[in-house]
Amino acid sequence: MPDKIKNNLDLNMLDLYSDYLFSSFSYTTATGLSSLLDNQISHDQITRFLSAREYSSRDLWALVKPVVREIEADDGCLLFDDTINEKAYTDENDIIAWHFDHSKGRNIKGVNILSTIYYSNNYTIPISFEIVKKDQEFTDDQGKKKRRSTMNKNEYFRNMFKVSIYNKVKFKYVLADIWFSSKENMEYIMENEKHFIFAIKKNRLAALSKEEKLKGKFKNLESLEFEEGKVKRCFLKGMENEVLVCQQVFTNQDGSTGTLYLATSDIDLNFEHLTKIYQKRWKIEEYHKSIKSNTSLAKSPTKTEITQGNHFFASIYSFFKLEKLSKETKLNHFALKTKLYIKALKVSFDELQLLKNPAVLEAGA
């Protein structure tokens, strides 16, 4: 870890706080951690730690870098995605704001976090993150005051990708869903001599040959005929380089069917390899589920932007520690959480029996 980062990080407090986030089954507070530690560390010390300075992706990279260097491989993957965690009862500010949640089809108030996950040798490691800041206030056409970000998600995406290049992370593919499949993102990845595999919309326009491209004969993907288990070489509208596109038909849990279109800059892939690599993107969905369920992402009543942001940072770092522990114990994140819960339940049950039996308490005294 660089000395400048190491000297600025209160690692002991960060370790305690991030362990607390994983160990807790309810709201996480400075008072709660202090009580857990029998007041050996005061509430004020914990609050000062959370408000001392803003922790960032640079700090996260300093912490995870040694493990990344151990497990990285040339065929590693960068996974990009964002998640929105509702904070309905928290006062609005630059990072707790209204965001459109595509999974719910409506706007919700909460935090929107973008993450870069490095996936290699079966390790899922967060290597950078950005909290979307809606730092511009404006008035819409109806006269209602709203907030917006000075940067859009695709700009965040390219900045985070650039950081991974700067940090010399070994990877071959960048995997992301439809929301990050812009022409600018695809071209930026190729300019840096990496490959993308993105989900793309069914109405994306494509030409099946260079001649058709030059004549402007583009068709939307949905109108093209795809052979099952085959890929098509084509030119997406607005892009110079040829790409591969395939169509996946899948069955949902409710029995309905859906269609997914994938595009990649690696024209040497076949259907099987293309779809198999893209399946790794699911690891970032598991990461989102784990930070929400296992490392208390939204279970903090912090009030200020800096304490809120640092709590989110600690939750992400807690995931990293949990991932390492998962590999050592061969238990997944949820099994580890359940193991702690059962242990806590046993201690609680035993304490209740003592409280119900005063004679035992007096004998112990």
RAQUIMO-V346913 format. One record per pair of residues at least 6 apart in sequence whose C-alpha atoms are under 7 Angstrom apart, sorted by the first residue. I is the first residue (numbers start at 1). J is the second residue. D is the distance in whole Angstrom. If there is no record, write none. Layout:
BEGIN
i={I | I}
j={J | J}
d={D | D}
END
This chain:
BEGIN
i={1 | 1 | 5 | 18 | 18 | 18 | 18 | 19 | 20 | 21 | 21 | 21 | 21 | 22 | 22 | 22 | 22 | 23 | 26 | 27 | 27 | 28 | 28 | 29 | 29 | 30 | 30 | 30 | 31 | 34 | 34 | 34 | 34 | 50 | 50 | 51 | 51 | 54 | 54 | 55 | 55 | 57 | 57 | 60 | 60 | 61 | 61 | 64 | 71 | 71 | 72 | 72 | 73 | 73 | 73 | 74 | 74 | 74 | 75 | 75 | 76 | 76 | 76 | 76 | 76 | 76 | 77 | 77 | 77 | 77 | 77 | 77 | 77 | 78 | 78 | 78 | 78 | 78 | 78 | 78 | 78 | 79 | 79 | 79 | 79 | 79 | 79 | 79 | 79 | 80 | 80 | 80 | 80 | 80 | 81 | 81 | 81 | 82 | 82 | 82 | 82 | 83 | 83 | 83 | 83 | 84 | 84 | 84 | 84 | 84 | 85 | 85 | 85 | 85 | 86 | 86 | 86 | 86 | 87 | 87 | 88 | 88 | 94 | 94 | 94 | 95 | 95 | 95 | 95 | 95 | 95 | 96 | 96 | 96 | 97 | 97 | 97 | 97 | 98 | 98 | 98 | 98 | 99 | 99 | 99 | 100 | 100 | 100 | 101 | 101 | 112 | 112 | 113 | 113 | 113 | 113 | 114 | 114 | 114 | 115 | 115 | 115 | 115 | 116 | 116 | 116 | 116 | 117 | 117 | 117 | 117 | 117 | 118 | 118 | 118 | 118 | 119 | 124 | 125 | 126 | 128 | 133 | 134 | 134 | 134 | 135 | 135 | 135 | 135 | 136 | 136 | 136 | 136 | 137 | 137 | 137 | 137 | 138 | 138 | 138 | 139 | 139 | 140 | 154 | 154 | 158 | 172 | 172 | 173 | 173 | 173 | 173 | 174 | 174 | 174 | 175 | 175 | 175 | 175 | 175 | 176 | 176 | 176 | 176 | 177 | 177 | 178 | 178 | 178 | 178 | 181 | 181 | 181 | 183 | 186 | 189 | 189 | 195 | 195 | 195 | 196 | 196 | 197 | 197 | 197 | 197 | 198 | 198 | 198 | 199 | 199 | 199 | 199 | 200 | 200 | 200 | 201 | 202 | 202 | 202 | 202 | 203 | 203 | 203 | 204 | 204 | 205 | 205 | 205 | 205 | 205 | 205 | 206 | 206 | 206 | 206 | 206 | 206 | 206 | 206 | 207 | 207 | 207 | 207 | 207 | 207 | 207 | 208 | 208 | 208 | 209 | 209 | 213 | 226 | 229 | 230 | 230 | 231 | 231 | 231 | 231 | 231 | 232 | 232 | 232 | 233 | 233 | 233 | 233 | 234 | 234 | 234 | 235 | 235 | 235 | 243 | 243 | 243 | 243 | 244 | 244 | 244 | 244 | 245 | 245 | 245 | 245 | 246 | 246 | 246 | 246 | 247 | 247 | 247 | 247 | 248 | 248 | 248 | 249 | 249 | 249 | 249 | 250 | 250 | 250 | 251 | 251 | 252 | 291 | 291 | 291 | 291 | 292 | 294 | 295 | 295 | 295 | 296 | 297 | 297 | 302 | 322 | 326 | 326 | 354 | 354}
j={62 | 63 | 59 | 314 | 315 | 317 | 318 | 318 | 33 | 28 | 295 | 296 | 315 | 294 | 295 | 296 | 318 | 340 | 299 | 299 | 300 | 299 | 300 | 300 | 301 | 43 | 46 | 47 | 43 | 40 | 41 | 42 | 43 | 307 | 310 | 306 | 307 | 306 | 310 | 310 | 313 | 128 | 129 | 127 | 128 | 127 | 128 | 127 | 120 | 121 | 120 | 170 | 120 | 170 | 171 | 170 | 171 | 172 | 171 | 172 | 119 | 120 | 170 | 171 | 172 | 173 | 118 | 119 | 120 | 171 | 172 | 173 | 174 | 116 | 117 | 118 | 119 | 171 | 173 | 174 | 175 | 116 | 117 | 118 | 174 | 175 | 176 | 281 | 284 | 115 | 116 | 117 | 175 | 176 | 114 | 115 | 176 | 112 | 113 | 114 | 115 | 112 | 113 | 114 | 288 | 101 | 110 | 111 | 112 | 113 | 110 | 111 | 112 | 298 | 108 | 109 | 110 | 111 | 109 | 110 | 109 | 110 | 133 | 134 | 135 | 111 | 131 | 132 | 133 | 134 | 305 | 109 | 110 | 111 | 109 | 110 | 111 | 134 | 107 | 108 | 109 | 110 | 107 | 108 | 109 | 106 | 107 | 108 | 107 | 108 | 131 | 132 | 129 | 130 | 131 | 132 | 129 | 130 | 131 | 126 | 128 | 129 | 130 | 126 | 127 | 128 | 129 | 124 | 125 | 126 | 127 | 284 | 124 | 125 | 126 | 127 | 125 | 283 | 320 | 320 | 160 | 149 | 147 | 148 | 149 | 147 | 148 | 149 | 150 | 147 | 148 | 149 | 150 | 145 | 146 | 147 | 148 | 145 | 146 | 147 | 145 | 146 | 146 | 180 | 185 | 185 | 194 | 195 | 194 | 195 | 196 | 197 | 195 | 196 | 197 | 196 | 197 | 198 | 278 | 281 | 197 | 198 | 199 | 281 | 198 | 199 | 198 | 199 | 200 | 201 | 198 | 199 | 200 | 239 | 196 | 195 | 196 | 264 | 265 | 266 | 264 | 265 | 262 | 263 | 264 | 278 | 262 | 263 | 264 | 260 | 261 | 262 | 263 | 261 | 262 | 263 | 261 | 220 | 221 | 222 | 261 | 220 | 221 | 222 | 220 | 221 | 218 | 219 | 220 | 221 | 236 | 237 | 218 | 219 | 220 | 221 | 234 | 235 | 236 | 237 | 213 | 217 | 218 | 219 | 234 | 235 | 236 | 233 | 234 | 235 | 234 | 235 | 235 | 247 | 271 | 246 | 271 | 244 | 245 | 246 | 270 | 271 | 244 | 245 | 246 | 242 | 243 | 244 | 245 | 242 | 243 | 244 | 241 | 242 | 243 | 263 | 264 | 265 | 267 | 263 | 264 | 265 | 267 | 261 | 262 | 263 | 264 | 261 | 262 | 263 | 271 | 259 | 260 | 261 | 262 | 259 | 260 | 261 | 257 | 258 | 259 | 260 | 257 | 258 | 259 | 257 | 258 | 258 | 297 | 315 | 316 | 319 | 298 | 337 | 315 | 318 | 319 | 315 | 312 | 315 | 308 | 333 | 332 | 333 | 360 | 361}
d={5 | 7 | 7 | 5 | 6 | 7 | 5 | 7 | 7 | 7 | 5 | 5 | 7 | 6 | 5 | 7 | 7 | 7 | 7 | 5 | 6 | 6 | 5 | 6 | 7 | 5 | 6 | 6 | 5 | 7 | 6 | 6 | 6 | 5 | 6 | 6 | 5 | 6 | 6 | 6 | 7 | 5 | 6 | 6 | 7 | 6 | 7 | 7 | 6 | 6 | 6 | 6 | 6 | 6 | 7 | 5 | 5 | 6 | 5 | 5 | 6 | 5 | 6 | 4 | 6 | 7 | 6 | 5 | 7 | 5 | 6 | 5 | 6 | 7 | 6 | 5 | 6 | 7 | 6 | 5 | 6 | 6 | 5 | 6 | 6 | 5 | 6 | 6 | 6 | 6 | 5 | 7 | 6 | 5 | 6 | 6 | 6 | 7 | 5 | 4 | 6 | 6 | 6 | 7 | 7 | 7 | 6 | 6 | 4 | 6 | 5 | 5 | 7 | 7 | 6 | 6 | 4 | 7 | 6 | 4 | 5 | 6 | 5 | 5 | 5 | 6 | 7 | 6 | 5 | 6 | 7 | 7 | 5 | 5 | 5 | 6 | 7 | 7 | 6 | 5 | 4 | 6 | 5 | 6 | 6 | 6 | 4 | 6 | 6 | 7 | 6 | 6 | 7 | 6 | 5 | 6 | 5 | 5 | 6 | 7 | 6 | 4 | 7 | 6 | 6 | 5 | 6 | 6 | 5 | 4 | 6 | 7 | 6 | 5 | 6 | 6 | 6 | 7 | 6 | 7 | 7 | 6 | 5 | 4 | 4 | 7 | 6 | 6 | 7 | 5 | 5 | 6 | 7 | 7 | 6 | 4 | 7 | 6 | 5 | 6 | 4 | 6 | 7 | 6 | 7 | 7 | 6 | 6 | 6 | 5 | 5 | 7 | 6 | 5 | 6 | 6 | 5 | 6 | 7 | 6 | 7 | 5 | 7 | 7 | 6 | 5 | 7 | 5 | 5 | 6 | 6 | 7 | 6 | 7 | 7 | 6 | 7 | 7 | 5 | 6 | 5 | 6 | 7 | 6 | 4 | 7 | 6 | 5 | 7 | 7 | 6 | 4 | 6 | 6 | 6 | 7 | 7 | 7 | 5 | 5 | 7 | 5 | 6 | 6 | 5 | 6 | 6 | 5 | 4 | 6 | 6 | 6 | 5 | 5 | 6 | 7 | 6 | 5 | 4 | 6 | 5 | 6 | 5 | 6 | 6 | 5 | 6 | 7 | 4 | 6 | 6 | 7 | 7 | 7 | 6 | 7 | 5 | 6 | 6 | 5 | 7 | 6 | 6 | 5 | 6 | 7 | 6 | 5 | 6 | 6 | 6 | 6 | 7 | 5 | 6 | 7 | 6 | 5 | 6 | 6 | 5 | 7 | 6 | 7 | 6 | 4 | 7 | 6 | 5 | 7 | 7 | 7 | 6 | 5 | 7 | 6 | 5 | 6 | 7 | 6 | 5 | 6 | 6 | 5 | 6 | 4 | 6 | 7 | 6 | 6 | 7 | 6 | 7 | 7 | 5 | 6 | 6 | 6 | 6 | 5 | 5 | 7 | 5 | 6 | 6 | 6}
END
